[in-house]
Amino acid sequence: MADVIRTRVSLYPGTPLADAAEIFRTGTDRTVAVVAPTGQLLGLLREAEIARHLSERPPHERPALLRTPVGERMSAPTATLRPDMSPDEALRILQESCREVLPVVTPHGIFLGMVSGGDFLSEMARPLRPPMIGGLATPLGVYLTTGNVTGGVGHVALALTGLVFFCLHLAAFGLAAPANAVVAALPAFARPAADTLIFLLVRIGLLLAVLRLTPMAGYHAAEHQVVHAIERGEPLTVEVVRSMPRVHPRCGTNLVAGALVVSVTGAICQPLMGSLGYVLGGIAALAVWRDVGAWLQLKFTTRPASPRELESGLRAAREVLDRHTADPRPVAPIRRFGNMGFLPLFGGFLLGGALTFGLSFRIPALREPLLFFFSGW
């Protein structure tokens, strides 16, 4: 009920009837509540009743009538609604009262607003909001799931995502090759930590930088924005979704951020503290992983979505909500895992590895650098 209450104009009982007539003339309300200074509902004033009173008086008496307080012309409500009522119960009372609108009051009689049958019909026509929704960005569009049903692009797009990630890793490895030569020139005791830092800061940094240039970053932003809109119960329109945040607290980027904090801190501290450096990294990750993840989302893994990318997110959102409304059953754990999209994504990544590994035997010049790349994994 609270979602459909409309706060409408209310008047004190001493307000002149002329003020109510002006409200009816300039506004859309046809029924106005009369409330006490403490907020209790005293009665209702309807436009039709004012018109009837005026029509019954000769013209010279109408100015005096308009000066009378609304408290003298209000009528008792035929029925009231409670804020905790279900839409079905409220609609039944509306129909039985033969009124277009009814006031909503608390158990203590405090006026909260007015509702009409149309307000409830709009609410009842909304798709059911799922208890959980997540998704993935792919090169072809947005994928969303409640765990039970899915919407947007399918498994082929998810497998292509895994393949693209493999290619991005391979490109970042090639771009970081000069840094590997620097590591080889360092003293032996410093090479393990330096190699870890090069892998994390250079290769992963280049991977994130290249990722932001791909369509996946825009689809990633659109995915987050439609999920925010669904979770907040907002209308699924381009204007509303565009205003939603690009950063989402449940994004997998946050987990990557936590792993990076642990690994970087551990690599830096290991020469002095040994394995305790990674313990310190774990403590640091617990404190800042969400902040670092939000920064990575904002700067690297998402970018402002284009109209086409937003429309992909909206299409996925509408599909998943329609399917959830038609099938809102509880989700089996196996089904949830299957719909998370990780299996086709991992399959696409493995396909990239298999194709590249086979290529290394077809082109001998690529064999050594590719074998070195695979040895890093």
N, C-alpha and C positions, 0 to 999 in steps of 0.2 A: 504493500500500500504506500509506503513512504516514497517509493520511486515515482509514483504518478500524481502525488499531491501537488496541486498548483497553488501557490500563494497568491491569493486574489485580494482585491481591495476590500477593506473593512471600514466601517464608520462607527463613531460613538453615538449613543442614543440621542444626544443633544444636537447633532448636526442637522442643519436645515434641509428640508426635503429638496430644495432647489439644488443643493450640492450633489445629492444623489442623482437627480435628473441630469445634471451636467456630466456625471460619470457615465451614465447610460448613453448619453448623446455622443460622447467622444471616445468611448472605449468599446471593448468587445464583450465585457461582462454583462449578463442579463439578470444576474442575481448577486446581491451584495450582502455580506454578513454585517450584522450590528453587534458589536462587542462592548463589554464593560471595560473600563480603564485597566482592570486586572487581567484582561484577556479572555474572560468567559464569554461564550456565545449566548446572546440574549434573544436574537431572532434574525429573520431574513427579510430583505426588502427586494421585491421583484419588479422589474421594469413594467410588466403587464399590469401589476396592481396600481402603480403610480398613474399609468395611462388611464386605467379605469376610473380612479378617483378624480382625475382632472376632467375626464369626459362627462362625469356626472354633475359637475359644477358649472354654473353659468360663467362666462368669461370674466366678469368683474370680481368673482370670488376666488379665482385661481391664484392670483398673487398671494393672498392670505394663506391659502393652502400650502403653497410652496415655502412659506416661512415657518411652517410647523415642524417640530423636531421629528426625525425619522423614527425615534422610539415610539411615537404615537401611531405610526402607520405600519410598523413592521408586523410580521406574522410569525407564529411559532413554527419551527421546522417540522415537517411531517415525519421526517426520519433523519437520523445522523449516522455517520460511519465512524468506525474506530480505526486507528492507524495500523492495528495488527490483523485486520481482516484480510482474508484471501481475496483475490480478484473475483472468483466465482461467487462468493458470499456477497461482496459489495455490489456486483452486477444484479444479483437477485433482489437486493433491497432497493436498488435504483428502479428496477422494473416494477416492483410492487408499489413504490411510492408515486409512480407516474410523473416523476420529475426528471428534467434533463441533467441537473447537477444537484449534489447534496454536500453539506458541510462535513468535514472530518474534525472530530473533537477527541481530546484525551478523556480518560475515565473521570477526570476532575472538571470536565466541561471546557477546557481551554481550546479555543479555535485554532486549527492548524492550516486550514485552506479548504479548497473546494475541488471536487473531482466530478468528471462526467463519464458517461458510458464510453465515449470515444477514447478517453485517456486509458481506460482499462483494455479496450480492444487493441490499442497500439502496443501496450505492454505485453498482452497475451500473444500477439502476433510475432513478437521477437523470438529469434532462435534461442534455445537453451544455452546458457553459458557453461562451458565445460569446467570441471574443477581444476584441470591442468591442461596447459597447451604449450607446445614447444615446436621447434622447427629447425630447418637448416637452409642455408643459402647455397644455390647451385649456379653453374654458368647459364642455365636455361630458365631460372626463375626460383620462386619461393616454394619450399616444402613445409607443410604444417601437419601436426598430428596431436590428437588428444591421448594417444596411446591405444585407443580403440579404433578410431577412424583417421583417415588422412585426407589432405586436400592439397591442391597445387600440382607441381610436377611430380613425376613418378620415379621408379627405381633406376631407370636408364639415366636420368639426370643426376641421381645420387652417385651412381657408378662413375659418371663422367667427372663429378666433383673429386672423387678419389684420384682419378687419373690426372686431373689438373693439379692437385696438390703434389703428386709425385713429380710432375714436370716443373713445378715451382721450386721444389726442393732441389731438383737437379740443376736448375738455372742458378739458384742461390749458391750451390756448391761450386759451380764454375766461376761465378763472380768473386767468390771468396778465395780462389786459388792463390792469388798473390799473398794473402795473409798467412796461408800455410807455409810459404817459403820463409816468412819472418819467424814463425814458430820453430822451424828447423834450425835456424841460426842461433836460437837461445841456448843457454846452458842446460844440461840434461835435467837438473833438479827442477827447473822452471817450466819445462815443456808440458807436463801433464796439465797443470793449471792453465797455462796459456792456451793449450789446445782446446780445453773445455770452454774457455772464454771466447775463443775465436768461433767455435761452433755455435755458441749461444748468441753472442752479440753480433757477429758478422753474418753468419749464415741465416740464423733466425731473423735477424734484423732486415737482411736483404729480402728474405721470403715475405715478411710482412709488408715491406715497401712495395714489392712487385704485386702482392695481393691487392693492395689498395688501388692499383691501376686497372684491375680487372672488373668486369661486370658483377662479380660475386660480392664485392664490397658494397655496391649499391643495393643488390638484392638482400644482403645481410641487414642493411639499415631498414629496408622495407619490411623484412621479417620481424625485426624488433618492434617497429612502429605499429604494425597491425596487432601484434601480441599485446602491446600496451593498451591499444584501443579496446580489444576484446576484454582484457582483464578489468578495465575501468568501466565497461558497459557503454562505451561511446559509439555513436553512429559510424558505420564503416563507409566513410566518404573520403575522397582524396584530400579535401581541405582538413578534415579532422586528423586523419592518419599522418599527414605531413607535419602537423604540429606536435606529434608525439616524440618522446626522446629517442635518440638512436642507441643509447646505452641501455642494456638490460642486465639486471643483477644475476640472472640465471644463465648468462651466456657462457659457452664453453671457453671463451677467451680468458675468463677469470681463472679457470683451472690452469691454462697455459701460463698465465701470469704468476700464479703461485709456484709452479714448477720452475719457472725462470728465476724467481727470487731465491728459492732454495739452492738451485744449481750455481748461480752467479756468486751468491754469498759464500757457499761452500768452497767453490774454486778459489776465491780470493783468500779465504781464511785457512785453507788446508795446509799451505806451507808452514804456517805458524802454529795451527791448532790441531792439525790432523783431521780425523773424522768428526771432531767436535765442531768444526767449521760448518758442516752440514746440519748439525743440531741447531746451531745459531741461525742458519738459513731457514730452518723450519719455523723457528720462533718469529723471525722477521716476516716470513710469508703469512703466518696467522694474523699479523698486525696490519699488513698492507696489501694483501692479495686482491681484495676487491677494488681498492683505489687504483692499483697498477692495472688491473683488468679493465676498469672503466676508461683509463687513459689510453690503453691499447685499442679498445673498441673505438674511441673517439678519433684517434689519430691514424690508425692503420686498418683495422678489420672492417670498418664501415666508412662510408662517405655519404653525403646527401644523395638520396635516391632520386632518380629521374622519374617523370610521369609514367613511363613504361614500367619501370621497376616497382613503383608504388601500385600500379594496376595489377601487376603479378601478385603482390602481397595481398591485395584486396580480393582478387579472384580466389586465391588459396584460402583466405579467411572465410569467405562466403561458402565455399565448398565444404570446409571442415565443420562449420557451424550447422549447415543444413544436414549433413550426415550425422552429426552428433544429436541433433534434435530428433531425427528419425530413428536413431539407435543409441540411446543414452545408457546402455547396460554397463555394469562394472567391467573393468578391464582385467583379463587374465595376464599374469606376469610375462608369460611367453609371448603373448600377442603384443604386449607393450614393448618388449625388447625388439621384436621383429619390426614394429612400426617406427622405431626410433631412427631407422635409416642407416645405422652403423654398418650393417653387413654389406649392403651394396657399395657403400662408400669405401670400406676396407677392401672389397673385391676389386674396385677400380684402381686403388693404389697398388695392389698386388699385380694387376694386369700391367700397369706401367712398369713395374719392376721386372716382370717376366719379359716384356717386349724389349726393354733396354738391355737386360742381361743377354738375350738372344742376339741383339744387335752387336754387342761387344765381340761375339765370335764371328760375325759376318764381316766386320770392319776391324782388322787387327790394330789399326792406329788408335782406336777408341778403347781397346781392351784394358790397358793399364789404368787410365784415369777412371774408367767406369768401375773396375774392380776395386780401386781405392775408394770410390764413392760408396760402394756397397759395404766395404769393410768398416766404414764409419758408422754404419747402422748395426 
